[in-house]
Amino acid sequence: MPLYRSALILPLLTTSLFSVTGCQKTDEQAPASASSSLVGPSAVLPASAASAPAASPELIKGIYFWGPEVETISPCNTNQTFWLDGSETVLAPLEEMALDKANRANEAYQPIYAELRVVRKGQATDGFAVEYDGVVELQEVVASNAEVPANCKLIELPTPPAEPASEAASAADAAASQATAVRASAPAPASPRKAG
């Protein structure tokens, strides 16, 4: 056998022997203090999660929207909208009702009235949910209806009035014309004279 092969085999054999002897069963038990100091999966949780009480479910009556990249609930008569999370089995009845209404209207994102028992999960840190007021996890669909009652509305924040595009363009043109007229009527700068 060439020397380079034996040089590789010897360390491999030695490592194999040590690993086999390390796996042999012994009758000795580890001391109690050593086994109690092992870190289990619960040690991975943040301290706040381990000590904080679980959030209690609350009832939200509002307008549910579902469509591509949207699954939200907006409580009635507020300007809030929450991303709705939950298991497929709990979300399925709402999604089916929204899809059926969207198919009948031939347009996505149709409003559905829903009374949902949810748990607040806080603010999202990534994905589409970051655009909303928070995330709620659906626990139970208490009631739902394809028609939203008249006493349940979305309150939108007022937006400042916008100038129509044609007026904004006219105002910009007028300002530019005025600036040109001012420059044209201004006296020309005097040319420098040579002292002489």
Number of C-alpha atoms within 10 A of each C-alpha: 5 6 8 8 9 11 10 10 12 11 11 11 11 10 11 12 11 10 11 9 9 10 8 7 7 7 5 6 7 8 8 8 8 8 10 9 8 8 9 8 6 9 10 9 10 9 10 8 9 12 9 8 8 9 10 9 16 14 15 19 20 26 27 30 23 22 15 7 9 14 19 21 26 26 24 21 15 14 13 16 21 23 24 24 20 15 10 9 7 14 17 12 13 22 18 12 18 24 19 15 19 17 12 11 11 10 11 17 17 22 21 22 24 25 19 23 19 22 21 17 14 12 16 16 10 8 8 12 20 14 14 14 16 18 22 24 19 19 18 15 17 12 12 19 16 17 13 17 13 6 7 16 16 15 13 10 9 6 6 6 6 7 9 8 9 9 10 12 12 11 12 12 12 12 12 11 11 12 11 11 11 9 10 10 8 8 7 8 6 6 6 6 6 5 4 3
